[in-house]
Amino acid sequence: MSTASTSHALEGIRRAIPIVLGYLPVGFAFGVLAVKNGIPHGIAIAMSFLMFSGSGQLMFVSMWAAGASALSMTCAVGIVNLRYLLQSAAESVWMGGLSRSIRFLLGLGISDETFAVHVTALQKGWERNLITLFTCNHVAQLGWIAGTVLGVFCGDLVSDVRPLGLDYALPAMFLALLVLQCISRLHAFCAILTLVLSVGLKYAGMTSWNIALATILGASVGCMLSFRETRGNGHV
């Protein structure tokens, strides 16, 4: 590997390290919960290889434990993971000129965290390098898989993951990534507005869809304000 390629790979690892630090404990928690709910070890680990979706996998575990049908679990996980289509579309703005197969492979590595890291770097004008992008994606997923494997084979040693505080790892990582993406006052306003809406909807009695609805409303307001600002500056 040339010096330039090594440098790009190391940059990908550097970007992935904060993600891995969040994935290890949450992947461990998933592995523990999967084993304790009767999911075979091989299936739990295969899910982290093939699905690579924390929210989708945790939903699968809860529905498995509740005795849901295969069709119900497939539909529920599919709906939860629809956001990756939107993230792929948003990231595609910077992927012009790449072959369809390369874009497809990059899309397979998208998660909430890798998307945030890639978009933040690209928005800052950093070089779009495939070695960096693929390295970041693969290292992040390896961290998730490693956490899952540890949880699967050490699950019998943990009676309850909640006292360990593992459930705070992913929200903390999301907050850190959100701060990096707030590159303007409009971004910060939309983030705060979405937070207020989500909390308000929850206290109003909406317990299952408050985050999704608040996100749609906050993003819609942000789009309207951005369009109005662009039109006001004479760009439309």
N, C-alpha and C positions, 0 to 999 in steps of 0.2 A: 504494500500500500504506500502510495506517495505521501510526502510530507503534507501536501495540501489536503488529501483525503483523510489523513489521520487527524488533522486539525478540525476538519468538518465533523468527523465522527465524535471527537471529544466535545465539540460544541453541542452536538445532539445529546450526549450523555449529561453534560452540564445542565441543559434545559430539562432533562428528564428526572434529575435527582430530587427536586422538590416534590414531583408527582409520585415518585417511588416511596418517598417518606410518608406520604398519605395513603398510598395503596397497600403497603405492607400490613399495617394494623387493620384496615378495613377488609382486605382480602383474608386476613387471619380470622376476623369475625365471621365473614361469610363461610369459610371452611368449617368453623366450629358449628355454626347454625345449621349448615347443610347436613353434617354428620348426625347431629342431635335430632334432626327431623327425618332421619331414615333415608337420606339420599346416599346412594353408594359412592364410595370414594372416587372411583373412576369417572363417574358422571359429573361429580362436583368439580374435579380438576379439568375435565374436558370442557365444561361450561366456560371456565376462565380462558381456555385456549380459543374456543370457537365463538363464544358470545361476547366476552370482554365488555360487560356492561354491569356495573355495580348495582344500579337501581333495578335493572331487569333481572339480575340473578337473585337479588334479595327478595324481589316480588315472587319469583319462581319458587323460592324456598317456602315463603309464607303460604302460597297457594297449594303447594305440594303437601304441606302439613295439614291444610284444611281439607284435603281430599278432592281438590278441584280436578276437572277433566283435562285431558291433554289439549283439547280444542280451546278451553277457557284460558289455560296457561299460555298457549301460543298467542292468542289474540291479545291478552293483557300485556305480555312482554313486548309484542309487536307494537302496540300503541305507545308504550313507554319509550321505546327506542325510535319512534318516528322523528324525534328531535335531531337525530343524526343526519337525516336527509336535509334538514334546514341548515345544519352546521356545514355539511358538505357543500351545499349551494353557496353559503356565505364565503367559505374558504376558496371556492373555485375562481373567485375574482382574481386571485394571485396565481392561479395555476394554468394560465393561458399558454399554449404552445406545447404542452405535455401531451403525450399519447393517451388514448383512452384507457389502456391497460395500466399505465403508471398512475393515472388519477384514480382508477378503481382500487389499486393496491393501497394508495394513500388513504382513500376513504375507509378501507377496512380497519385502519389503525386509529380512526377518529374516536376520541372519547371527549367528555366535557372538558377534561383537563388538558389533553393534548391540543384540542381545538383552541382553547384559550391561550396556551403558550405560543402556538404557531401564529395565530392571528395577531397577538400582541407584538411579536417580533416583526411580522410583515408590515403591520401598520407603522412601525417605527422606521421602515425602509431598510431593514436588514436583508442580506442576500438570501434569495430563495435557492437553497441548495438541497438536492434530493438526499444526499448522504446524511445531512443534518436532520432532515425531516423523518426519514425512515429510521435512523438510529434512535431518535427521541421516541418515536412510536413503539419500536421493538423493546427498548429498555423499560419504558413505562409498563408495557404489557407483561414483561418478564417479572417486574416487581409485583404486579397483581397476581400472577400465577404463583410466584414464590410465597406470597402471603397466604394464598389459598391452600397450597400444599402443606404449609406449616399448620394451618388451622385444621385441615383434614386429619393429619396424623397426630396432632397434639390435642385434638378436641376433647378427648377423654380426661385431660388434665384440668380442663376449665369447666366449671359448673355453670357459670353465668358471665358473659362478656361485658355486661353493663358496668359492673364495679371497676373494670379496667379503664373505663373512659374511652374505649375504642370508637364509640358512636360519635365522638366529637371530632375525630380526625378528619373525616371527609368534609363536614361543614367548615372547619377551620381552613382547609385547603381551598375550598370554593371561595371563601372570603378573601384569601390572599390573591387568588387569581382575578377576582372581581376588581380589587383595588388596582391591579396592573392594567385592566382594560378601561378604567375610567380616565381617558386621556383628554377629556374636555368637560366643560360644565354641563353640557347636554347629557353626556354619559352618566355623570354623577347624579344629575336630576332624575334620570330614568331609573337608576338603581334605587335611589331613595323612595321614589314614587312607587315602584314595584314592591318594595319592602312594606311600605305603609298600607298599600292595597291588600297584600297577602295577609298581614296581621289583622286588618280590618275585616276581611272576608272570613277569616277563621273565627274571630269573636262574634261574627254575625251568624255563625252556625254552619258555615261551609267547611267541612273538615277534609274532604278528599281532593277537591279540585281547586282549592284556594290558590295554590302556588301557580298552577298552570294558567288559570284565568287572570291572575294578577300579572303574570309575565306577558300574556297576550295584550292586556290593556296597557301596561307600561311600555311595551315595544311599539304599540300602535300610536300612543301619544308621542313617543320619541320620533317616529317616522314622520308624523304630521308636523312637528316642530322643525325637524331637519328640512323637510320639503319647503316649509314656509320661509325658513332662513335662506335656503338656496335660491328660491324665487325672488326674495327680497334683495338678494345681491346681484340679481340679473343674470343668473346662470341658467335659467329655464325660459 
